[in-house]
Amino acid sequence: MERSKVLALAAAATAITIALSFSTAAAAPIEFIRSSCKVTRYPDLCEKCLVNYTPAIQRRSPRQLAHAALKVSTDRAFAASAFVHRMSADPKSSTARRTRDGGAVSDCVETIDDSVDRLQRSVKEMEHMGRYGSISFGWHLSNVQTWVSAALTDQSTCLDSLSQDKSAAASRVEIHRRIVHVTRLTSNALALINRLDPNN
């Protein structure tokens, strides 16, 4: 009887230990994300968007984290670009009429497309960076930094154009909201990418 109790207690202790180890293992990537996001301008947004990528960054890899942040930014920028195109093509939309006449939304169509292109190129470039600290790594990283920075400038240019458009059209307001969100994501991604630079 006593032996059965001992075995039961041992089994319970083992189960608790395993549960705690799984809990600690799960918390580790989240803590890594939280601490890494502190270097960004929008840490809460950074953490919220990257928490679903914990399986991809189990090794606490700054490169994997930066790559994940860049993919999030690229996906959201692509979605925003699709929305801008949809609004500018809708014949019933006042946004479409202003696009045909030129102006803020017309500028955004072009600059956001450029932004998406640069971000997509950057995602692919990060997949071929090579060993950390190598000449190849530095060259690819420099390309990524340049392109993501240019993408951020494109997004800011779109926002500047929209800010000068005094229209209260719901579509313009929604475009502005989406581009602001994308700009913040891109800013966060760039901050995490810059952390990979051995010269920083």
Z-matrix of the N, CA and C atoms (Angstrom, degrees):
N
C 1 1.470
C 2 1.524 1 111.17
N 3 1.377 2 113.37 1 -46.93
C 4 1.457 3 118.36 2 -179.94
C 5 1.523 4 110.29 3 -62.38
N 6 1.356 5 113.77 4 -38.77
C 7 1.466 6 118.12 5 -179.76
C 8 1.530 7 110.70 6 -64.15
N 9 1.305 8 117.01 7 -36.96
C 10 1.463 9 121.29 8 178.39
C 11 1.520 10 111.12 9 -64.64
N 12 1.337 11 115.86 10 -39.51
C 13 1.469 12 120.45 11 178.49
C 14 1.522 13 110.60 12 -64.76
N 15 1.339 14 114.89 13 -42.38
C 16 1.466 15 119.66 14 179.86
C 17 1.523 16 110.42 15 -62.33
N 18 1.329 17 115.91 16 -44.92
C 19 1.465 18 120.14 17 179.16
C 20 1.523 19 111.49 18 -63.41
N 21 1.335 20 116.13 19 -39.65
C 22 1.464 21 120.49 20 179.02
C 23 1.515 22 110.98 21 -64.57
N 24 1.336 23 115.75 22 -42.83
C 25 1.469 24 120.09 23 178.64
C 26 1.522 25 110.81 24 -64.93
N 27 1.327 26 115.89 25 -40.32
C 28 1.464 27 120.33 26 179.45
C 29 1.524 28 110.57 27 -63.88
N 30 1.331 29 115.99 28 -42.04
C 31 1.466 30 120.56 29 179.03
C 32 1.520 31 110.90 30 -64.17
N 33 1.337 32 115.84 31 -41.22
C 34 1.464 33 120.43 32 178.89
C 35 1.520 34 110.63 33 -64.11
N 36 1.332 35 116.34 34 -42.77
C 37 1.467 36 120.95 35 179.84
C 38 1.523 37 110.63 36 -63.38
N 39 1.330 38 115.91 37 -40.81
C 40 1.466 39 120.33 38 178.37
C 41 1.525 40 111.02 39 -63.40
N 42 1.329 41 115.70 40 -43.15
C 43 1.467 42 120.35 41 179.38
C 44 1.521 43 111.15 42 -61.51
N 45 1.344 44 115.98 43 -41.72
C 46 1.468 45 120.50 44 179.17
C 47 1.520 46 110.32 45 -64.61
N 48 1.341 47 116.17 46 -43.12
C 49 1.466 48 120.80 47 -179.99
C 50 1.522 49 111.11 48 -61.26
N 51 1.339 50 115.32 49 -43.97
C 52 1.469 51 119.64 50 178.99
C 53 1.525 52 110.95 51 -63.70
N 54 1.330 53 115.97 52 -42.94
C 55 1.468 54 120.29 53 179.48
C 56 1.518 55 111.26 54 -61.84
N 57 1.344 56 115.61 55 -42.22
C 58 1.463 57 119.87 56 179.50
C 59 1.519 58 111.15 57 -66.33
N 60 1.333 59 116.40 58 -38.62
C 61 1.463 60 119.48 59 -179.65
C 62 1.521 61 110.75 60 -65.83
N 63 1.347 62 116.09 61 -40.07
C 64 1.468 63 119.41 62 176.84
C 65 1.524 64 110.53 63 -64.89
N 66 1.325 65 116.26 64 -40.28
C 67 1.463 66 120.93 65 179.65
C 68 1.517 67 110.70 66 -63.35
N 69 1.343 68 116.11 67 -42.91
C 70 1.464 69 121.01 68 179.37
C 71 1.518 70 110.67 69 -66.00
N 72 1.350 71 115.59 70 -42.27
C 73 1.465 72 119.93 71 179.76
C 74 1.520 73 111.11 72 -62.79
N 75 1.335 74 116.23 73 -38.29
C 76 1.469 75 120.13 74 179.83
C 77 1.515 76 111.40 75 -70.65
N 78 1.336 77 116.01 76 -34.62
C 79 1.462 78 120.19 77 -177.29
C 80 1.519 79 112.00 78 -74.84
N 81 1.349 80 116.95 79 -28.98
C 82 1.465 81 120.72 80 -175.06
C 83 1.526 82 113.13 81 -57.13
N 84 1.351 83 119.80 82 -51.42
C 85 1.464 84 119.13 83 178.76
C 86 1.523 85 112.74 84 -62.61
N 87 1.321 86 116.95 85 -36.00
C 88 1.463 87 120.38 86 179.78
C 89 1.522 88 110.46 87 -64.67
N 90 1.327 89 116.57 88 -41.96
C 91 1.463 90 120.25 89 177.40
C 92 1.523 91 110.47 90 -65.39
N 93 1.333 92 115.97 91 -36.88
C 94 1.466 93 120.48 92 177.60
C 95 1.524 94 110.33 93 -63.14
N 96 1.327 95 116.43 94 -43.95
C 97 1.465 96 120.92 95 177.83
C 98 1.522 97 110.43 96 -61.79
N 99 1.322 98 116.15 97 -45.79
C 100 1.464 99 120.88 98 -177.56
C 101 1.532 100 111.02 99 -61.30
N 102 1.321 101 116.99 100 -46.09
C 103 1.466 102 120.22 101 -178.25
C 104 1.526 103 111.03 102 -69.17
N 105 1.334 104 116.88 103 -36.89
C 106 1.469 105 120.54 104 179.74
C 107 1.518 106 111.45 105 -68.23
N 108 1.319 107 116.55 106 -37.24
C 109 1.466 108 121.03 107 -177.58
C 110 1.526 109 112.96 108 -69.12
N 111 1.315 110 117.16 109 -13.05
C 112 1.464 111 120.08 110 -179.72
C 113 1.525 112 112.38 111 -64.70
N 114 1.336 113 117.59 112 -20.95
C 115 1.465 114 120.18 113 -179.28
C 116 1.527 115 111.59 114 -82.55
N 117 1.327 116 117.57 115 -8.35
C 118 1.464 117 120.97 116 -177.35
C 119 1.527 118 111.40 117 -89.16
N 120 1.319 119 116.04 118 165.98
C 121 1.472 120 120.95 119 178.85
C 122 1.521 121 111.69 120 -76.06
N 123 1.323 122 115.76 121 -25.01
C 124 1.471 123 120.30 122 -177.71
C 125 1.531 124 109.22 123 -128.32
N 126 1.328 125 116.78 124 71.67
C 127 1.478 126 121.02 125 -173.59
C 128 1.523 127 114.45 126 -61.19
N 129 1.324 128 117.66 127 -37.75
C 130 1.472 129 119.58 128 -179.93
C 131 1.527 130 110.88 129 -64.46
N 132 1.324 131 115.91 130 -43.77
C 133 1.462 132 120.76 131 177.75
C 134 1.526 133 110.32 132 -64.67
N 135 1.311 134 115.89 133 -40.56
C 136 1.464 135 122.10 134 178.85
C 137 1.525 136 110.52 135 -57.69
N 138 1.314 137 115.49 136 -51.58
C 139 1.466 138 120.86 137 -178.57
C 140 1.531 139 111.16 138 -63.58
N 141 1.310 140 116.16 139 -43.87
C 142 1.470 141 120.63 140 -178.08
C 143 1.527 142 111.61 141 -61.20
N 144 1.326 143 116.76 142 -40.53
C 145 1.461 144 120.76 143 -176.30
C 146 1.529 145 113.19 144 -78.36
N 147 1.331 146 117.03 145 -24.43
C 148 1.462 147 119.99 146 -174.90
C 149 1.519 148 114.44 147 -99.72
N 150 1.329 149 117.27 148 -11.62
C 151 1.462 150 119.37 149 -175.50
C 152 1.531 151 111.74 150 -61.65
N 153 1.326 152 117.57 151 -28.22
C 154 1.468 153 120.41 152 178.89
C 155 1.523 154 112.77 153 -76.34
N 156 1.339 155 116.45 154 -6.86
C 157 1.458 156 120.41 155 -179.71
C 158 1.527 157 112.52 156 -97.97
N 159 1.328 158 117.86 157 11.04
C 160 1.472 159 120.36 158 -177.30
C 161 1.527 160 113.46 159 -55.74
N 162 1.348 161 121.07 160 -36.40
C 163 1.469 162 118.53 161 178.27
C 164 1.525 163 113.18 162 -61.20
N 165 1.339 164 116.55 163 -26.65
C 166 1.463 165 120.36 164 -177.21
C 167 1.522 166 113.03 165 -85.24
N 168 1.327 167 117.21 166 -10.55
C 169 1.469 168 119.70 167 -176.68
C 170 1.523 169 111.15 168 -127.66
N 171 1.331 170 116.22 169 39.44
C 172 1.454 171 120.51 170 -178.86
C 173 1.530 172 111.97 171 -62.55
N 174 1.315 173 117.19 172 -27.16
C 175 1.466 174 120.49 173 -176.90
C 176 1.533 175 112.54 174 -88.10
N 177 1.301 176 116.19 175 13.17
C 178 1.467 177 120.69 176 -178.09
C 179 1.533 178 111.22 177 53.39
N 180 1.289 179 115.34 178 47.68
C 181 1.460 180 121.09 179 -177.51
C 182 1.524 181 110.97 180 -90.32
N 183 1.343 182 117.99 181 116.70
C 184 1.466 183 120.63 182 176.62
C 185 1.529 184 111.84 183 -59.44
N 186 1.341 185 115.78 184 -33.13
C 187 1.461 186 118.89 185 179.87
C 188 1.527 187 110.48 186 -67.77
N 189 1.327 188 117.44 187 -44.70
C 190 1.461 189 120.65 188 178.49
C 191 1.529 190 111.12 189 -62.81
N 192 1.325 191 115.74 190 -37.68
C 193 1.463 192 119.79 191 179.54
C 194 1.523 193 110.88 192 -66.24
N 195 1.335 194 116.38 193 -45.28
C 196 1.467 195 120.61 194 179.20
C 197 1.528 196 110.67 195 -63.52
N 198 1.319 197 115.69 196 -39.23
C 199 1.469 198 120.37 197 179.01
C 200 1.522 199 110.74 198 -64.45
N 201 1.327 200 116.33 199 -41.65
C 202 1.469 201 120.73 200 178.09
C 203 1.525 202 110.66 201 -63.39
N 204 1.334 203 116.94 202 -43.31
C 205 1.470 204 121.27 203 179.11
C 206 1.524 205 110.81 204 -62.24
N 207 1.327 206 116.08 205 -39.10
C 208 1.459 207 120.66 206 179.40
C 209 1.530 208 111.04 207 -67.24
N 210 1.325 209 116.99 208 -38.70
C 211 1.468 210 120.75 209 177.81
C 212 1.525 211 111.19 210 -65.00
N 213 1.334 212 116.39 211 -39.72
C 214 1.468 213 120.05 212 177.20
C 215 1.525 214 109.97 213 -61.17
N 216 1.327 215 115.97 214 -47.17
C 217 1.463 216 120.88 215 179.99
C 218 1.528 217 111.10 216 -61.04
N 219 1.324 218 115.95 217 -42.99
C 220 1.468 219 120.83 218 -179.18
C 221 1.524 220 111.36 219 -64.14
N 222 1.316 221 116.47 220 -44.62
C 223 1.471 222 120.57 221 179.69
C 224 1.531 223 111.52 222 -62.02
N 225 1.330 224 116.15 223 -43.54
C 226 1.469 225 119.65 224 -179.29
C 227 1.531 226 111.06 225 -69.98
N 228 1.330 227 116.55 226 -36.18
C 229 1.467 228 120.02 227 178.10
C 230 1.529 229 110.24 228 -65.50
N 231 1.330 230 116.06 229 -40.24
C 232 1.470 231 120.48 230 178.11
C 233 1.527 232 110.39 231 -62.56
N 234 1.330 233 116.16 232 -43.19
C 235 1.469 234 120.72 233 178.86
C 236 1.525 235 110.99 234 -64.32
N 237 1.335 236 116.69 235 -40.54
C 238 1.467 237 120.69 236 178.77
C 239 1.524 238 110.69 237 -65.58
N 240 1.331 239 115.94 238 -40.43
C 241 1.464 240 120.31 239 178.24
C 242 1.526 241 110.73 240 -61.94
N 243 1.331 242 116.12 241 -42.77
C 244 1.467 243 120.15 242 178.74
C 245 1.525 244 110.82 243 -62.27
N 246 1.328 245 116.33 244 -37.93
C 247 1.464 246 120.56 245 179.56
C 248 1.531 247 110.54 246 -66.67
N 249 1.330 248 116.74 247 -43.66
C 250 1.469 249 120.55 248 179.55
C 251 1.527 250 110.02 249 -61.46
N 252 1.327 251 116.51 250 -43.60
C 253 1.469 252 120.31 251 178.98
C 254 1.526 253 111.00 252 -63.43
N 255 1.324 254 115.67 253 -40.41
C 256 1.465 255 119.89 254 -179.18
C 257 1.524 256 110.96 255 -64.69
N 258 1.321 257 116.47 256 -42.44
C 259 1.463 258 120.62 257 -179.79
C 260 1.529 259 111.31 258 -68.24
N 261 1.322 260 115.73 259 -37.13
C 262 1.466 261 118.70 260 -177.74
C 263 1.527 262 112.03 261 -75.68
N 264 1.349 263 116.34 262 -17.33
C 265 1.467 264 120.16 263 -179.20
C 266 1.522 265 112.77 264 -96.73
N 267 1.330 266 117.16 265 -12.89
C 268 1.468 267 121.24 266 -178.24
C 269 1.530 268 109.43 267 -73.15
N 270 1.324 269 118.75 268 113.37
C 271 1.474 270 120.84 269 -177.02
C 272 1.523 271 113.48 270 -63.35
N 273 1.330 272 117.22 271 -20.43
C 274 1.462 273 120.61 272 -179.72
C 275 1.527 274 112.45 273 -87.54
N 276 1.316 275 115.83 274 -7.46
C 277 1.463 276 120.10 275 -174.10
C 278 1.520 277 111.33 276 -88.59
N 279 1.340 278 115.65 277 136.09
C 280 1.466 279 119.46 278 174.46
C 281 1.513 280 109.42 279 -66.10
N 282 1.326 281 116.61 280 -27.20
C 283 1.461 282 121.26 281 175.99
C 284 1.521 283 110.06 282 -62.55
N 285 1.328 284 116.97 283 -41.21
C 286 1.463 285 121.10 284 179.30
C 287 1.521 286 110.77 285 -63.33
N 288 1.327 287 116.87 286 -41.91
C 289 1.470 288 120.15 287 -180.00
C 290 1.522 289 110.54 288 -62.58
N 291 1.336 290 116.71 289 -41.27
C 292 1.460 291 119.14 290 -179.96
C 293 1.522 292 110.98 291 -71.22
N 294 1.345 293 117.17 292 -30.44
C 295 1.459 294 120.21 293 177.58
C 296 1.519 295 110.27 294 -65.06
N 297 1.347 296 116.24 295 -42.95
C 298 1.465 297 119.54 296 178.80
C 299 1.523 298 111.23 297 -64.41
N 300 1.300 299 116.02 298 -29.65
C 301 1.463 300 120.14 299 -179.98
C 302 1.529 301 112.06 300 -88.28
N 303 1.320 302 116.42 301 1.26
C 304 1.464 303 120.02 302 -174.84
C 305 1.515 304 109.68 303 90.43
N 306 1.322 305 117.34 304 -171.30
C 307 1.454 306 120.55 305 176.11
C 308 1.511 307 114.29 306 106.04
N 309 1.341 308 114.32 307 -162.67
C 310 1.461 309 122.04 308 -169.33
C 311 1.519 310 113.29 309 -59.24
N 312 1.318 311 116.83 310 -50.92
C 313 1.464 312 119.61 311 -176.46
C 314 1.519 313 110.58 312 -66.58
N 315 1.318 314 116.31 313 -35.88
C 316 1.462 315 120.46 314 176.31
C 317 1.523 316 110.35 315 -59.85
N 318 1.326 317 116.19 316 -42.68
C 319 1.470 318 120.62 317 177.13
C 320 1.524 319 110.66 318 -62.76
N 321 1.334 320 116.17 319 -40.18
C 322 1.462 321 121.16 320 -177.76
C 323 1.522 322 112.07 321 -65.27
N 324 1.312 323 116.82 322 -38.01
C 325 1.464 324 120.26 323 179.17
C 326 1.521 325 109.81 324 -55.25
N 327 1.316 326 115.91 325 -45.39
C 328 1.464 327 120.90 326 -177.64
C 329 1.524 328 112.08 327 -73.06
N 330 1.329 329 116.80 328 -47.58
C 331 1.467 330 119.24 329 -175.18
C 332 1.529 331 112.61 330 -69.40
N 333 1.323 332 117.53 331 -35.95
C 334 1.466 333 119.65 332 178.79
C 335 1.521 334 110.72 333 -70.78
N 336 1.325 335 117.25 334 -36.23
C 337 1.466 336 119.80 335 174.53
C 338 1.530 337 110.37 336 -60.86
N 339 1.326 338 116.10 337 -43.30
C 340 1.468 339 120.34 338 177.46
C 341 1.527 340 110.54 339 -61.80
N 342 1.316 341 115.63 340 -41.27
C 343 1.460 342 121.14 341 -179.91
C 344 1.526 343 111.20 342 -61.43
N 345 1.321 344 116.62 343 -46.07
C 346 1.469 345 121.01 344 179.58
C 347 1.523 346 110.48 345 -61.21
N 348 1.323 347 116.31 346 -43.00
C 349 1.464 348 120.66 347 179.89
C 350 1.529 349 111.13 348 -60.33
N 351 1.318 350 117.07 349 -44.43
C 352 1.473 351 120.67 350 -179.49
C 353 1.530 352 110.87 351 -66.32
N 354 1.310 353 116.98 352 -40.06
C 355 1.465 354 120.47 353 -179.62
C 356 1.527 355 111.08 354 -67.15
N 357 1.313 356 116.63 355 -41.40
C 358 1.466 357 119.88 356 178.88
C 359 1.525 358 110.92 357 -63.96
N 360 1.312 359 116.83 358 -39.95
C 361 1.464 360 120.53 359 176.42
C 362 1.521 361 110.57 360 -63.91
N 363 1.313 362 116.33 361 -36.95
C 364 1.466 363 120.94 362 -179.12
C 365 1.525 364 111.62 363 -67.50
N 366 1.337 365 116.47 364 -39.75
C 367 1.473 366 120.30 365 177.82
C 368 1.526 367 109.83 366 -59.53
N 369 1.323 368 116.80 367 -46.13
C 370 1.468 369 120.86 368 179.66
C 371 1.527 370 110.98 369 -66.10
N 372 1.318 371 116.62 370 -37.92
C 373 1.470 372 120.65 371 -179.20
C 374 1.525 373 110.85 372 -64.06
N 375 1.318 374 116.89 373 -38.27
C 376 1.466 375 120.23 374 -179.64
C 377 1.528 376 112.13 375 -66.36
N 378 1.316 377 116.71 376 -21.84
C 379 1.464 378 120.83 377 -179.85
C 380 1.522 379 112.05 378 -80.15
N 381 1.338 380 117.11 379 -4.86
C 382 1.468 381 121.01 380 -178.87
C 383 1.531 382 111.60 381 -128.41
N 384 1.320 383 116.82 382 32.67
C 385 1.466 384 120.06 383 -173.79
C 386 1.525 385 113.57 384 -79.55
N 387 1.317 386 117.53 385 -22.22
C 388 1.456 387 119.42 386 179.19
C 389 1.517 388 113.15 387 77.97
N 390 1.317 389 115.25 388 -163.93
C 391 1.464 390 121.48 389 -175.05
C 392 1.520 391 110.95 390 -70.84
N 393 1.339 392 115.03 391 138.67
C 394 1.468 393 120.57 392 -179.79
C 395 1.523 394 110.14 393 -59.74
N 396 1.317 395 116.55 394 132.95
C 397 1.455 396 121.73 395 177.95
C 398 1.511 397 114.44 396 89.99
N 399 1.332 398 117.82 397 -10.43
C 400 1.464 399 120.58 398 179.95
C 401 1.529 400 110.33 399 -77.29
N 402 1.334 401 115.41 400 165.78
C 403 1.462 402 120.15 401 178.18
C 404 1.528 403 109.94 402 -62.06
N 405 1.326 404 115.43 403 -40.63
C 406 1.468 405 120.38 404 179.07
C 407 1.525 406 110.97 405 -61.33
N 408 1.331 407 115.83 406 -42.32
C 409 1.464 408 120.63 407 179.64
C 410 1.524 409 110.35 408 -59.67
N 411 1.326 410 116.15 409 -48.06
C 412 1.459 411 120.72 410 -178.75
C 413 1.518 412 112.65 411 -62.20
N 414 1.329 413 116.34 412 -38.31
C 415 1.469 414 120.58 413 -179.03
C 416 1.526 415 110.61 414 -67.54
N 417 1.338 416 115.69 415 -47.65
C 418 1.466 417 119.48 416 179.41
C 419 1.531 418 111.32 417 -64.73
N 420 1.331 419 116.27 418 -40.50
C 421 1.470 420 119.84 419 179.81
C 422 1.520 421 110.87 420 -62.10
N 423 1.328 422 116.39 421 -41.22
C 424 1.464 423 120.41 422 179.02
C 425 1.529 424 110.83 423 -61.21
N 426 1.329 425 116.26 424 -40.78
C 427 1.468 426 120.04 425 176.97
C 428 1.521 427 111.16 426 -61.08
N 429 1.333 428 115.63 427 -46.07
C 430 1.463 429 120.39 428 -179.13
C 431 1.524 430 110.57 429 -62.02
N 432 1.324 431 116.71 430 -45.33
C 433 1.467 432 120.37 431 179.64
C 434 1.528 433 110.87 432 -59.72
N 435 1.324 434 116.11 433 -43.25
C 436 1.465 435 120.77 434 -179.21
C 437 1.526 436 111.17 435 -64.59
N 438 1.314 437 116.76 436 -46.14
C 439 1.466 438 120.61 437 -176.24
C 440 1.529 439 112.41 438 -70.35
N 441 1.332 440 116.69 439 -41.03
C 442 1.470 441 118.92 440 179.82
C 443 1.527 442 110.19 441 -67.93
N 444 1.326 443 116.35 442 -38.33
C 445 1.462 444 120.11 443 176.66
C 446 1.531 445 110.43 444 -62.48
N 447 1.328 446 116.59 445 -41.26
C 448 1.466 447 120.76 446 178.42
C 449 1.529 448 110.60 447 -66.77
N 450 1.332 449 116.76 448 -37.53
C 451 1.473 450 120.52 449 177.42
C 452 1.522 451 110.52 450 -62.84
N 453 1.322 452 116.04 451 -39.47
C 454 1.464 453 120.76 452 178.06
C 455 1.527 454 110.59 453 -65.03
N 456 1.323 455 116.31 454 -38.43
C 457 1.466 456 120.75 455 176.61
C 458 1.529 457 110.50 456 -64.12
N 459 1.329 458 116.75 457 -41.80
C 460 1.472 459 120.73 458 176.79
C 461 1.523 460 110.91 459 -57.59
N 462 1.317 461 115.75 460 -45.82
C 463 1.469 462 120.67 461 -179.14
C 464 1.530 463 111.12 462 -64.59
N 465 1.322 464 116.08 463 -40.67
C 466 1.469 465 120.26 464 178.76
C 467 1.523 466 111.00 465 -65.58
N 468 1.330 467 116.41 466 -36.44
C 469 1.465 468 121.04 467 177.41
C 470 1.526 469 110.68 468 -62.78
N 471 1.322 470 115.57 469 -41.21
C 472 1.471 471 120.40 470 176.58
C 473 1.523 472 110.34 471 -60.78
N 474 1.326 473 116.75 472 -45.89
C 475 1.468 474 120.63 473 -179.79
C 476 1.522 475 111.55 474 -63.10
N 477 1.331 476 116.38 475 -39.13
C 478 1.468 477 119.97 476 178.35
C 479 1.529 478 110.57 477 -61.68
N 480 1.321 479 115.88 478 -42.14
C 481 1.466 480 120.28 479 179.15
C 482 1.519 481 111.09 480 -64.49
N 483 1.322 482 116.08 481 -43.39
C 484 1.463 483 120.06 482 179.98
C 485 1.521 484 111.49 483 -65.82
N 486 1.319 485 116.82 484 -34.37
C 487 1.466 486 120.74 485 -179.68
C 488 1.519 487 111.50 486 -66.21
N 489 1.337 488 116.54 487 -27.83
C 490 1.462 489 120.63 488 179.67
C 491 1.528 490 111.90 489 -83.25
N 492 1.341 491 115.44 490 -13.59
C 493 1.465 492 120.46 491 177.82
C 494 1.528 493 107.72 492 -87.44
N 495 1.309 494 117.68 493 112.86
C 496 1.471 495 122.05 494 -174.63
C 497 1.527 496 112.98 495 -84.18
N 498 1.307 497 116.31 496 3.93
C 499 1.464 498 119.23 497 -179.98
C 500 1.526 499 110.68 498 -63.52
N 501 1.316 500 115.07 499 142.30
C 502 1.469 501 120.54 500 178.34
C 503 1.524 502 111.05 501 -101.15
N 504 1.333 503 117.10 502 15.80
C 505 1.459 504 121.13 503 -178.94
C 506 1.522 505 110.06 504 -55.63
N 507 1.320 506 115.42 505 137.28
C 508 1.469 507 120.31 506 -177.38
C 509 1.521 508 111.38 507 -59.62
N 510 1.329 509 116.71 508 -36.54
C 511 1.465 510 120.05 509 -179.09
C 512 1.528 511 111.19 510 -65.34
N 513 1.344 512 116.57 511 -40.81
C 514 1.466 513 119.46 512 179.16
C 515 1.520 514 110.61 513 -65.76
N 516 1.319 515 116.45 514 -41.50
C 517 1.468 516 121.13 515 178.78
C 518 1.526 517 110.35 516 -61.83
N 519 1.329 518 116.44 517 -41.07
C 520 1.469 519 120.51 518 -179.83
C 521 1.525 520 111.09 519 -69.28
N 522 1.323 521 117.13 520 -38.19
C 523 1.464 522 120.47 521 175.72
C 524 1.521 523 109.79 522 -60.33
N 525 1.325 524 115.66 523 -45.88
C 526 1.464 525 120.54 524 -179.96
C 527 1.529 526 110.44 525 -59.82
N 528 1.316 527 116.96 526 -44.44
C 529 1.467 528 120.93 527 -178.91
C 530 1.526 529 111.13 528 -61.32
N 531 1.310 530 116.13 529 -43.23
C 532 1.469 531 120.18 530 -177.99
C 533 1.520 532 111.73 531 -68.51
N 534 1.320 533 116.76 532 -39.40
C 535 1.463 534 119.47 533 -179.14
C 536 1.528 535 110.75 534 -70.21
N 537 1.319 536 117.38 535 -35.97
C 538 1.471 537 120.30 536 175.25
C 539 1.525 538 109.61 537 -58.80
N 540 1.323 539 116.37 538 -44.80
C 541 1.468 540 121.28 539 179.77
C 542 1.528 541 110.83 540 -61.40
N 543 1.329 542 116.47 541 -45.16
C 544 1.463 543 121.00 542 179.74
C 545 1.525 544 110.72 543 -63.84
N 546 1.324 545 116.62 544 -40.65
C 547 1.463 546 120.99 545 179.83
C 548 1.523 547 111.04 546 -60.77
N 549 1.308 548 116.95 547 -41.22
C 550 1.464 549 120.78 548 179.00
C 551 1.526 550 111.35 549 -66.73
N 552 1.319 551 116.52 550 -40.04
C 553 1.465 552 120.33 551 177.55
C 554 1.525 553 110.91 552 -63.90
N 555 1.332 554 116.24 553 -41.53
C 556 1.462 555 120.50 554 -179.57
C 557 1.521 556 110.72 555 -67.84
N 558 1.320 557 116.79 556 -39.13
C 559 1.461 558 121.12 557 176.08
C 560 1.526 559 110.70 558 -59.84
N 561 1.324 560 116.46 559 -44.17
C 562 1.465 561 120.77 560 178.35
C 563 1.523 562 111.26 561 -63.40
N 564 1.326 563 116.33 562 -44.18
C 565 1.465 564 120.36 563 -179.86
C 566 1.523 565 110.73 564 -61.10
N 567 1.330 566 116.41 565 -42.73
C 568 1.463 567 120.32 566 -179.75
C 569 1.525 568 111.08 567 -63.57
N 570 1.315 569 117.30 568 -39.06
C 571 1.469 570 120.72 569 178.47
C 572 1.526 571 110.95 570 -62.17
N 573 1.328 572 117.13 571 -41.36
C 574 1.466 573 120.96 572 179.43
C 575 1.525 574 111.29 573 -71.53
N 576 1.324 575 116.67 574 -34.06
C 577 1.468 576 120.97 575 176.55
C 578 1.525 577 110.22 576 -66.80
N 579 1.325 578 116.74 577 -42.88
C 580 1.465 579 120.53 578 -179.46
C 581 1.524 580 112.20 579 -62.38
N 582 1.318 581 116.64 580 -26.34
C 583 1.470 582 120.14 581 177.66
C 584 1.526 583 112.06 582 -66.10
N 585 1.322 584 116.84 583 -20.22
C 586 1.464 585 120.95 584 -179.63
C 587 1.518 586 112.13 585 -78.03
N 588 1.327 587 116.49 586 -14.92
C 589 1.463 588 121.29 587 -177.14
C 590 1.524 589 109.71 588 -71.86
N 591 1.339 590 118.44 589 116.75
C 592 1.468 591 120.60 590 -179.27
C 593 1.522 592 112.98 591 -64.54
N 594 1.335 593 117.30 592 -15.41
C 595 1.466 594 120.68 593 179.67
C 596 1.522 595 112.61 594 -84.82
N 597 1.328 596 117.03 595 -9.08
C 598 1.468 597 120.42 596 179.50
C 599 1.522 598 110.74 597 -83.39
